[in-house]
Amino acid sequence: MIAMETEHQVKRRRLPVTVLMGTAVLVAGVAGVFASGAPDEAPPVPGPVGRAAAAVEAVGAGVPASPSDLTALIGDREAWLRGHPDDHSTWAVLGSAYLERGRWTADPADFPRAEMALRHSLSVRPKANPDAVAGLAALAHARGDHRAARKWGEEVRKRSPRRWTAYPALIGAYRHLGDQKAAAGAVKKLQALHPGPQAQRLAAEVYRDRGWREDAAAALSDATALADSTAQKVTGLYGMGELAWERGEPDEALRHYEAALRTDPGYARARAGRARVMAALARPADAEGDYLVALAQTPLPGIGLEYGELLESLGREDEAKEQYALVRARVALTEQRGGGGDELLLGQLDADHGAPSAAVRRLRAEWKRHPNAYVADALAWSLFRAGGKKNTGEALKYALTATDQGPRNARFFYHLGMIERKLGKSGAARRHLEEALRINPSFSPLPAARAREELNALGEPPRGAPRRTPDEPAPPRAR
């Protein structure tokens, strides 16, 4: 068996024992303790099993598939393994199907099942088993352990350079590790090996990280047009809504979110996107209704945080605090059940709604693990919120890193402007707060209102004042 201890596993050293025990249970349950006979040949794959099995190779590469189709595929592969427990390839497929279902439904219980099946595949065939190793790369990425994802993915690429299924996890790992050059190179390789909607969708994410909005929109439009399943189409439509929202185009974003919901009414991420637009359009009752439906469908912690901030903006502080507590509980439960933690989200929650000093400690550690623009922005804001001249000076460094290396994100520029305001850099603060509102006037219920208040307090710049001080970096340009 290929073994590798990651930072995530160091923190939870009991996991290998749990995995081994769970694998034994899974093998016993699937491989032959049932009295009914197992088929001698692989069963036919009609209907939903056929739809999922048509992309069996791609399941572990993060190609979207519906939960119902994945459940049908899981049942079909389990039935096959009852009579063929040494079929390493099917164990890898089973693990990848569990992983993709867990990602889609946000059910952390599927992640340990995925690890059990993938590691059992490796125990059956320790060498020349790229599907299982690629599956472990995708699992590490889904759990937020991006260094492990990079290590597994690069191992597949080294041993099987034309195995395209390793590239999606590699691209995600490079992005979260702040290595834009490696991410762009991996996208080009994927497009050459396996052109299609998955490659276009991942290219859009890389372009978005670099602030190339038009390129991202074009790639995502192509990915949606090329989608050959409902799951791929709804993912593309949602992504197009996110890009429009970030550009400050709520009507366009709403059109894409609602198209996604017509395609799949149960897609909670699109429902939460619609809620954001409803809040921006001054329809808080509709926004709240959408958030509640989204959380009932898929209780993602990020959606809970957005809902809490909506409640707080409406003056319902006690209800907001209840939501923030639920967010912490959901993250803790996901980590406890083997789905991985979310240090970035918890740091953001602590900075604004908890203990900023705790957020600083959490996000410093996260920056060492995953030095990307989103972590830089969150760390900058936590330092600012913690207070003190030294912290604020350090916050400026990280805020500039975020705006220089990351996408044109309204929240990034808002944080930079607020930090500069605290440091007495009034001209720079005015320009960056204006930039935040220019990018998206309704980027978040609480900060957007605060940005307007600060701009009013700053007033108009003195006549003849320079647009930028000599030592101030120019804002990144859109492409």
Phi, psi and omega in degrees: 000137175283130183237142176205127179263125181255171177301322180298322181284330178299321181289337183229070188293347178283346185302313181305321178296316179299317180298316180297316179297318181294322179297319178300318178296315181297316179297316180297318183291327185265329198264002173153006179276352178282144182288329183292145180288151179265152179294148179277338179232158179300132183290159176296161186233067179279170171059220185300326177297319179297319180297317180288319182291336178298336179242032183305315182297328186271348184303314181288348180267009175082015175290125185299138173218147186290149179302322181294319178293321179295321177297320177295318178296318180300313179299320180295316181290324176298319178298319179295320184289341176301325179258352184223064186293346181260015179277090185299326181296317180290325174300320179294319177298316181299314180298318180293325178293318174302316182299311183295323177294321178295322178294319185289318186265352184061032176265107184294341182297335181284340182290313175298324177298318178298315180297319179302311183292318181294317179291327177293323175303318179290329178291328177286319180223089185294331182244160179051049180228065186295332181295319180291320180292319176297323176296321177292326175297315180295323179294315179298320178297316180296329179277356180084014177259079192283336174292318177295320178300318179296318182295313178297313183297319180291332175295317178297315183298323180293317185274329182224075189299340180261009178279096189292337186293345178281340189289321179303315178293323178297316179299315178298320180295313179301318180300314183287341176269005176075018182260081184294325181297315179294322179297316180296320178295321179292325176297315179299320179294318179297317180298327178285320183282322188212071180294147181151192186298324181295316179296320179293320179296317179290325175298320179299321180294320179292317178298319180298318179300329184268003180081013181269076189295317182295320177297318180298316181296319180295316180296319181289325175298318177297317180300319181291319179294328182273354184303134180245019175210159178300318182297318179294321181294315183293325177295318178294316180297319177298316179299321178294324175296319179297317179296317179296321178298315181294334177279356182079032180242079186298323181295318178294318178299316181300320179300317181287318179300316182289327174296321177297318181289330174292327179288319179212097182298344181267008183277099190295328182297320177292325177297318178293324176298317177298321178300318179302317180294318179300320178295319180295330180271015179061042176236067187298327180295317177294320179299314180298318178301317179295319179298318181295319178295315181300316180292329176290326181283310182214102187283067179286134181302323180298323177293321178298322179294317177300316181296319178300319180291328173298313179300318180296321179294338179270005179082014182258066189298319182297318178293323178298317179299323177297319179295318180297323177295321178295323178300313179299318181295321180293318178297316180297318181294319179298316179294319181298325182270008174093013181269355182093156180268186178215080184294326180296311181296318179295323177296318177297319180295316179296321183297318185261335189225019181212243182242103182303326180294324175292324178298320179300313180298316182296316186280334171299315179295321180293324178297322177296325180280316189223080185281073178247174186297325182292321177289322178300316179297314181295320178294319178302314183291322179295321177297317178299315182291330179291335175084169181100142183298318181296314179299317183293320176298319177291324179302320181300320180300314181289324179295320177293324175299316182297313183287334180280321187259346186256189179287170175282086187252126183300321182295322178301314182289328175297313179298317179299314181297320180293322178294316179297323177301317180295327182275003179080013179270074190297318181297312179296319180299316180299314182297319185281328173292320175298321179296319178302314182285334176290320180295311180204104183297343183235039189297334176196142186303315184279305183297324181298318178294321179294323179299319179294319179299315182293322178295320177297320180292325180289328181074190181281148178292151177301144180298132180085002179293143180294149178295329183207139177288156185302327183264007181269127180292147177289145176294147180298144181271145174285156177228000000 
